[in-house]
Amino acid sequence: MRTIDVNALIDRAPMTAFHWRVLFWCALIVVFDGYDLVIYGVVLPTLMQEWGLTPVQAGAMGSYALFGMMLGALTFGPLSDRIGRKWSITICVVLFSGFTVLNGFAQTPGQFSLCRFLAGLGIGGVMPNVVALMNEYSPKKVRSTLVAVMFSGYSVGGMLSAGLGIALLPRFGWQSVFWLAVIPLLLLPLILRFLPESVGFMVRQGRTAEAQAVLERIAPSYQRQNDDLLELSAGSRQGAAVPQLFHQGRALNTLMFWITFFCCLLMSYALSSWLPKLMNNAGYGFDSSLRFLLVLNVGAIIGAVGGGWLGDRLQLSRVLVVFFMVAALCISLMGFHSPQWVLYILVAITGATTIGAQILAYACVAQFYPMSIRSTGIGWASGIGRIGAIIGPLLGGALLALQLPLHLNFMAFAIPGALAAVAMCFVGTQVPEKRSSLALSTDA
């Protein structure tokens, strides 16, 4: 009989076609997730004009999706540690895609807000699960990079929202960009067929044959034997309960992650929701203001992938400290009248160090927690962070209502970046997991 250390086998595996398939489907889900979220900032100026909304009302309406995201992250993160990643992801795709489509049929702000809340349940719930799944299947040497590449789909979705907004809004109205969210529902049979379940979940459920088949695809050197005993690390077998986030020396990191997510999501969602409107108020036309949103998300992709590459070579938490410091500086400078090309550079760097940093923060959290509580840890960090995401659009609306000078609006958005940098300074490395005495070599 052989005892196979599943965690070690995955850590040492080379990149295979299986890894690329997992990356593709997870990234595709995140693309549509990002599209459904950022779309509100694209249609916001049109909705304010059509429905006669004040800035405060518009900010409140945008926050309904974020309330849903908070509840979805807190619910589907821990739930997936019990029912599996695949089914949790499927439920979330149905929620965020279906109710985003229904958003296009809303006739009143109340109907619109209700659909955004229900879509938010899926948007918030899917994030911790795709991050946990991608992290679990990634070889250790490229883990940060793969998670960052996957989560860059969020920014691709944001770019699609802005690009399609420029093309479709003048011709077909704001409803058209919501109706395109039907695509993930059409792809759902393929997602169910090709997206794998968590191998750790299968092992804990006693589904040994299925887990062995997946391991053969992950590591070609592994050849299954009928009497193989699949073993997870000791940390991967603990109960998936929220109190476990504070056990075994994890309490300080957990609290610092929560503060970081709160601050980063406040910055990201304040900018995503209000950047087009702020630039419109600064004298830029509608198309031009939406281009700033495009540049923001292009920068996010560069920041996420580049930061993930750095994180695989340096300590990821230290990379995040630098990112947040740069974010605070660039957001502050965006409020001053600069040549347009300088402003585009500042917006791109801001995207890299806010939305891009948020992607890296997910990777950092995923690497810190053991497998059995990974979705719980990500879900709670994301859920607590959603409080900041809710405050972001509300803060933007309140600041616009006060009619403050432009630079004061941006300086208010920059303060959370400095606080996030301080919080990440207190994040330590992963608590070493105790290996079971049965975790032997995978060699025969």
C-alpha positions in Angstrom: 0.0 0.0 0.0 1.2 3.5 -0.8 0.2 6.7 0.9 0.0 9.6 -1.5 0.4 13.1 -0.1 -2.1 14.9 -2.4 -0.9 18.4 -1.5 2.7 17.6 -2.2 1.9 15.9 -5.5 0.0 19.0 -6.7 2.7 21.3 -5.5 5.4 19.5 -7.5 3.4 18.8 -10.6 4.4 20.3 -14.0 2.0 22.5 -16.0 -0.3 20.2 -18.0 -3.3 20.6 -20.3 -5.5 20.0 -17.2 -4.1 23.1 -15.5 -4.8 25.2 -18.6 -8.3 24.0 -18.8 -9.0 24.9 -15.2 -7.4 28.3 -15.8 -9.6 28.8 -18.9 -12.9 28.0 -17.3 -12.2 29.8 -14.0 -11.0 32.9 -15.9 -14.0 32.8 -18.2 -16.4 32.8 -15.2 -14.5 35.7 -13.7 -14.7 37.7 -17.0 -18.5 37.6 -16.9 -18.5 38.2 -13.1 -16.5 41.3 -13.7 -18.7 42.4 -16.6 -21.8 42.1 -14.5 -20.3 44.1 -11.7 -18.6 47.0 -13.6 -21.6 47.4 -15.9 -23.3 49.7 -13.3 -20.5 52.3 -13.5 -20.9 52.3 -17.3 -24.7 53.0 -17.3 -24.7 55.2 -14.2 -24.6 58.6 -16.1 -27.4 57.5 -18.4 -29.5 56.2 -15.5 -29.1 59.4 -13.5 -30.3 61.4 -16.4 -33.2 59.1 -17.4 -34.5 58.5 -13.9 -33.6 61.9 -12.5 -31.4 60.4 -9.7 -29.4 62.5 -7.3 -25.8 61.5 -6.7 -26.8 60.1 -3.2 -29.6 58.1 -4.7 -27.4 56.7 -7.5 -24.7 55.7 -4.9 -27.3 54.0 -2.8 -28.7 52.1 -5.8 -25.2 50.9 -6.7 -24.7 49.6 -3.2 -27.5 47.1 -3.4 -25.4 44.8 -5.5 -22.6 45.1 -3.0 -24.9 44.2 -0.1 -25.7 41.1 -2.1 -22.0 40.4 -2.8 -21.2 40.6 0.9 -24.0 38.1 1.8 -23.0 35.9 -1.2 -19.3 35.8 -0.1 -20.2 35.1 3.5 -22.6 32.3 2.4 -21.1 30.6 -0.6 -17.5 30.7 0.7 -18.1 28.4 3.7 -20.9 26.5 1.9 -18.5 25.3 -0.8 -16.3 23.8 1.9 -19.3 21.6 2.6 -21.0 20.9 -0.8 -18.0 21.3 -3.1 -16.6 24.2 -5.2 -18.3 23.0 -8.5 -21.9 23.2 -7.3 -21.3 26.5 -5.4 -19.9 28.0 -8.6 -22.8 26.7 -10.7 -25.4 28.2 -8.4 -23.5 31.5 -8.4 -23.3 31.6 -12.2 -27.1 31.1 -12.4 -27.7 33.9 -9.9 -25.4 36.6 -11.3 -26.1 35.9 -15.0 -29.9 35.4 -14.6 -30.6 38.5 -12.5 -28.2 40.7 -14.6 -30.3 39.8 -17.6 -33.5 40.7 -15.7 -31.9 44.1 -14.8 -32.3 45.0 -18.5 -36.1 44.8 -18.1 -36.3 47.0 -14.9 -38.7 49.9 -15.2 -38.1 51.6 -11.8 -35.1 52.2 -9.5 -36.7 49.7 -7.0 -36.8 46.9 -9.6 -33.3 47.7 -10.7 -32.0 47.6 -7.2 -33.7 44.3 -6.3 -32.2 42.6 -9.4 -28.7 44.1 -8.6 -29.0 42.7 -5.0 -29.9 39.2 -6.2 -27.2 39.3 -8.9 -24.7 40.4 -6.2 -25.3 37.2 -4.3 -23.8 35.3 -7.2 -21.1 37.8 -8.0 -19.8 37.8 -4.4 -20.2 34.1 -4.0 -18.3 32.9 -7.1 -15.1 34.9 -6.3 -13.9 32.9 -3.3 -14.7 29.6 -5.0 -12.9 30.1 -8.3 -9.9 31.5 -6.4 -9.8 28.5 -4.0 -10.2 26.1 -6.9 -7.4 27.7 -9.0 -5.1 27.9 -6.0 -5.7 24.3 -5.1 -4.8 23.0 -8.6 -1.9 25.3 -9.3 1.7 24.0 -9.0 3.4 25.8 -6.1 6.1 27.5 -8.2 3.5 29.4 -10.4 0.6 29.6 -8.0 0.5 33.4 -7.5 0.9 34.0 -11.2 -1.9 31.6 -12.2 -4.3 33.0 -9.7 -3.5 36.5 -10.8 -3.9 35.6 -14.5 -7.3 34.0 -13.7 -8.5 36.9 -11.7 -7.4 39.3 -14.4 -10.6 38.1 -16.1 -12.4 40.5 -13.8 -10.6 43.4 -15.5 -11.2 42.0 -18.9 -14.9 41.9 -18.0 -14.7 45.5 -16.9 -13.1 46.5 -20.2 -15.9 44.7 -22.1 -18.4 46.6 -20.1 -16.8 50.0 -21.0 -16.2 49.0 -24.6 -19.7 47.7 -25.2 -21.1 50.7 -23.4 -19.4 53.0 -25.8 -20.7 50.9 -28.8 -24.2 50.0 -27.6 -25.5 52.7 -25.3 -26.0 55.4 -28.0 -27.8 53.0 -30.4 -29.7 50.5 -28.3 -30.0 52.0 -24.8 -28.6 51.0 -21.4 -30.7 47.8 -21.3 -28.7 46.2 -24.1 -25.5 45.8 -22.1 -27.4 43.9 -19.4 -29.1 41.5 -21.8 -25.6 40.3 -23.0 -25.2 38.7 -19.6 -27.2 35.7 -20.8 -24.0 34.2 -22.3 -22.8 32.5 -19.1 -26.3 30.8 -18.8 -25.8 29.4 -22.4 -22.4 28.1 -21.4 -23.5 26.5 -18.2 -23.7 22.9 -19.7 -20.0 23.2 -20.7 -19.0 24.6 -17.3 -20.7 21.6 -15.6 -18.9 19.2 -18.0 -15.4 20.6 -18.0 -14.9 22.4 -14.6 -13.4 19.9 -12.1 -14.5 19.5 -8.5 -12.0 20.2 -5.8 -9.7 17.2 -5.3 -9.5 17.8 -1.6 -13.3 17.8 -1.4 -13.4 14.5 -3.2 -10.8 13.0 -0.9 -12.7 14.1 2.2 -15.9 12.7 0.7 -14.3 9.3 0.1 -14.6 9.6 -3.7 -11.1 8.0 -4.1 -11.5 6.8 -7.7 -12.5 10.2 -9.0 -9.7 11.9 -7.1 -7.2 9.4 -8.5 -8.4 10.1 -12.0 -7.9 13.9 -11.5 -4.4 13.3 -9.9 -3.3 11.3 -13.0 -4.3 14.3 -15.2 -2.5 16.8 -12.9 0.8 14.7 -12.5 1.5 12.4 -15.4 4.1 10.6 -13.2 1.4 9.4 -10.9 0.0 6.0 -11.8 -2.9 4.9 -9.6 -3.0 1.6 -7.7 -6.2 0.2 -6.2 -4.8 0.2 -2.7 -3.5 3.8 -2.8 -4.4 5.8 0.3 -4.9 9.5 -0.6 -3.8 11.7 2.3 -4.3 15.5 2.8 -2.1 17.6 5.0 -3.2 17.8 8.6 -4.3 21.4 8.1 -6.5 20.3 5.2 -8.5 17.9 7.3 -9.7 20.3 10.0 -13.4 21.3 10.2 -14.5 24.0 7.9 -15.7 26.4 10.6 -15.2 30.2 10.9 -13.5 29.9 14.3 -10.7 27.9 12.6 -9.7 31.2 10.9 -8.4 32.4 14.3 -6.8 29.1 15.5 -3.2 28.0 15.3 -1.7 31.5 15.1 -3.9 32.7 12.3 -5.8 35.5 14.2 -3.6 38.5 13.5 -3.3 37.6 9.8 -7.1 37.1 9.5 -7.8 40.5 11.0 -5.2 42.2 8.8 -6.7 40.5 5.7 -10.1 41.8 6.6 -8.8 45.4 7.0 -6.9 45.1 3.7 -10.0 43.8 1.8 -12.2 46.6 3.4 -9.8 49.3 2.3 -9.0 47.9 -1.2 -12.6 47.2 -2.1 -13.6 50.7 -1.0 -11.1 52.2 -3.4 -11.8 49.8 -6.2 -15.6 50.2 -6.1 -15.6 53.9 -5.5 -13.4 54.3 -8.6 -15.3 51.8 -10.8 -18.6 53.4 -9.9 -17.7 57.1 -10.1 -14.7 57.5 -12.3 -16.7 58.1 -15.5 -19.0 60.6 -13.7 -16.1 62.4 -12.0 -14.3 62.8 -15.3 -17.5 63.9 -17.0 -17.8 66.6 -14.3 -14.2 67.6 -15.0 -15.1 68.5 -18.6 -14.5 65.2 -20.4 -17.2 63.9 -22.8 -19.1 60.7 -22.2 -17.0 58.5 -24.5 -13.8 60.0 -23.1 -14.9 59.4 -19.5 -15.6 55.8 -20.3 -12.1 55.4 -21.8 -10.7 56.2 -18.4 -12.6 53.2 -17.1 -11.1 51.1 -19.9 -7.6 52.3 -19.0 -8.2 51.6 -15.3 -9.0 47.9 -16.1 -6.1 47.6 -18.6 -3.8 48.8 -15.8 -5.5 46.2 -13.4 -4.5 43.4 -15.7 -0.9 44.5 -16.0 -0.7 45.0 -12.2 -2.2 41.6 -11.4 -0.1 39.6 -13.8 3.1 41.5 -13.0 2.4 41.5 -9.3 1.7 37.7 -9.4 5.0 37.2 -11.2 6.8 39.2 -8.5 4.8 37.4 -5.8 6.1 34.0 -6.9 9.7 35.3 -6.5 9.3 37.7 -3.5 7.0 37.7 -0.5 3.5 38.5 -1.9 2.4 40.5 1.2 5.4 42.8 0.7 4.5 43.3 -3.0 1.1 44.4 -1.8 2.5 46.9 0.7 4.3 48.7 -2.2 1.2 48.5 -4.4 -1.0 50.1 -1.9 1.5 52.9 -1.2 1.7 53.7 -4.9 -2.1 53.5 -5.2 -2.6 56.2 -2.5 -0.1 58.5 -4.2 -1.5 58.1 -7.8 -5.1 58.5 -6.7 -4.2 61.7 -4.9 -2.5 63.1 -8.0 -5.5 62.2 -10.3 -7.4 65.1 -8.7 -5.1 67.8 -10.1 -5.4 69.2 -13.6 -2.7 67.4 -15.6 -2.1 66.8 -19.3 -4.4 64.1 -20.6 -1.6 61.7 -21.3 -0.3 62.1 -17.7 -3.8 61.4 -16.4 -4.1 58.2 -18.5 -0.8 57.0 -17.0 -2.0 57.8 -13.4 -5.3 56.0 -14.1 -3.5 52.9 -15.4 -1.1 52.8 -12.4 -4.1 53.3 -10.1 -5.9 50.3 -11.8 -2.7 48.2 -11.4 -2.4 49.0 -7.7 -6.1 48.9 -6.6 -8.0 46.4 -8.7 -4.8 44.6 -9.5 -3.8 44.6 -5.9 -7.2 43.2 -4.9 -6.6 40.3 -7.2 -3.2 39.7 -5.5 -4.8 40.0 -2.1 -7.1 37.1 -3.0 -4.1 35.0 -4.0 -2.3 35.9 -0.7 -5.3 34.8 1.4 -5.7 31.6 -0.6 -2.1 30.7 0.0 -2.3 31.4 3.7 -5.3 29.2 4.7 -5.2 25.3 4.5 -7.4 23.6 1.9 -10.4 22.7 4.1 -11.0 26.3 5.2 -9.6 28.1 2.2 -13.0 29.1 0.7 -14.2 30.0 4.2 -11.1 32.2 4.7 -11.4 33.9 1.3 -15.2 34.2 1.6 -15.0 36.0 5.0 -12.2 38.3 3.9 -14.2 39.1 0.8 -17.5 39.4 2.8 -16.0 41.8 5.3 -14.3 43.7 2.4 -17.8 44.1 0.9 -18.6 46.6 3.7 -15.9 48.8 2.1 -17.3 48.1 -1.3 -20.7 49.2 -0.1 -19.3 52.4 1.4 -17.3 53.2 -1.7 -20.2 54.2 -4.1 -22.1 55.8 -1.2 -19.0 57.9 -0.3 -18.6 58.9 -4.0 -22.2 60.0 -4.1 -21.9 62.0 -0.9 -18.8 63.7 -2.0 -20.3 64.7 -5.3 -23.4 66.0 -3.5 -21.1 68.3 -1.5 -19.7 69.7 -4.7 -16.1 69.7 -3.4 -13.1 70.5 -5.5 -12.1 67.5 -7.7 -8.8 66.9 -5.9 -10.5 66.5 -2.5 -12.7 63.7 -3.9 -9.7 61.8 -5.1 -7.8 62.4 -1.9 -10.7 60.9 0.1 -10.4 57.8 -2.1 -6.7 57.6 -1.5 -6.8 57.4 2.3 -7.8 53.7 2.3 -4.8 52.8 0.2 -2.5 54.1 2.9 -4.4 52.1 5.6 -4.2 48.9 3.5 -0.4 49.3 3.2 -0.1 49.6 7.0 -2.3 46.5 7.5 -0.3 44.4 5.1 2.9 45.3 7.0 1.5 43.1 9.9 0.8 40.1 7.7 3.2 37.3 8.4 3.9 34.2 6.4 1.8 31.0 6.3 1.6 29.1 9.6 3.5 25.8 8.9 1.1 22.9 8.6 1.8 19.7 10.5 2.1 16.8 8.1 0.5 13.5 9.0 2.9 10.7 9.7 1.3 8.8 6.9 2.3 11.4 4.3 5.0 9.4 2.5 6.6 9.6 -0.9 4.5 9.1 -3.9 7.1 6.7 -5.3 6.1 3.0 -5.3 
